[in-house]
């Protein structure tokens, strides 16, 4: 199984980025996905999660209303649309997927990507 993120980059305050994550090696249409992030000198933190069907999502408070997680089970992909970006959103963003269909805020996911850097400049 391989999980690969893409879409990170450099953006100015108030800008937008769209992160994508693809999982290969098997289908995860019945599994939950999540995005985590880790800023320099800080612990990895939960950002957003989506359940197997895509009908239920959950967000960390600081990104609610700005970030949107979605998935395409036919393509085995998940995306994170990030709008109104702030300097404090600067971090390496990790995609994770689990065999369980249920979301979790804890890093109890079975497969992780290598991360993609997001830098928000003021």
N, C-alpha and C positions, 0 to 999 in steps of 0.2 A: 504494500500500500504506500502510495506517495501523495502527500498533500503539498500543493504549491500555491503560494500567494503571488499576486501581481497587482500593479496599479499604484504602488506607493510613489512618493516623489516630494518635490518641494513646492509649496504653495504659500501665498500671502494670507494674512489674517482676513477672514471672511470668505475665503475661497472654498472650493469644493474638490474632493477627490473621490474616486470610486475604486474600491478594492475588490478584487476577485479572488476566488479560491476554487481550485479544482482538485478533486480527489480521484485518483486512478488506482487500478488494481482490483477493485470490486465496487459494487454498488452500495451507496449509503442512503438510498432513498428511504430507508426506515430508521435512519439515525439522526441525531440532533447535531447541529453545528453551533459553533460559537467563535467569537473574536475576542482575543485578549490583547493587551498592549503592555509594553514595558519601557518606561522612560529611564534615561541614565540615572543610576544611583537609586532606583526605586524597584520595588517588587512588581512582578507581573500582576496586572489587574484585569478583571472582567470588564468587557465593553458591551457585548450584546450576544444574544443567543436566539436560536430558532428551532422549533421542534420538527419532527419528521415530516409533518404535513405542510408546514409553512404557515399554519393558521394561528400559531401562538408564537409570540416573540417577547423578549425581555431585555431591558436596557439598564445600564448603569445610569444613575441619576444625572450625572454631568453631561451625558450625551443625548438624553431624551429630547425629542423634538428637533434634533439636528442630524442624528444618524438614523439610517434605516437599513435593516438586515432583510435579505430576501434569498430565496433559493429556487433553483430549477432542477427538479429531481431527474428529469429526462437527460440533463447534461451533467449531472453529478457536480453541480457548482453552487456556490453561495457568494453573494456580494454584500458589500457594506458601502452604502452611499453616505458620504460624510459631507455635510454642508455647514456653512457658518463656522468654519474651522478657527480654532483659537491656538495661541502658542502652547498652552498646556495640553493640547492634543498631540504634540510632538512625541513620538515614541516609535518603537518597532512594533508592528501589528502582526499578531499571529492568528492563523486560522486553525481551528481544532474541530475534530469530528469524533463522535462516540457511537458505539454500537447501540446504546440505549436510545429509544425514541424521545426521551424526555430531556428537557433543558436542564442545565445546571450552571450556577454561578461559580462554583469551585472548579479548579483545573482538573477535573476528573474525566478527561477526554482521552480516548484511546490513541488517537493519531494527531500529530502536530506538523505544521509546516515550519519552514526555516525562518519565516518572518519577512516583512517588507517595511522599509523605513518610510515614515511620514514625518516631514519637517514643515512646521508652520512658522513663518517668519513675520515679525512685526515691522 
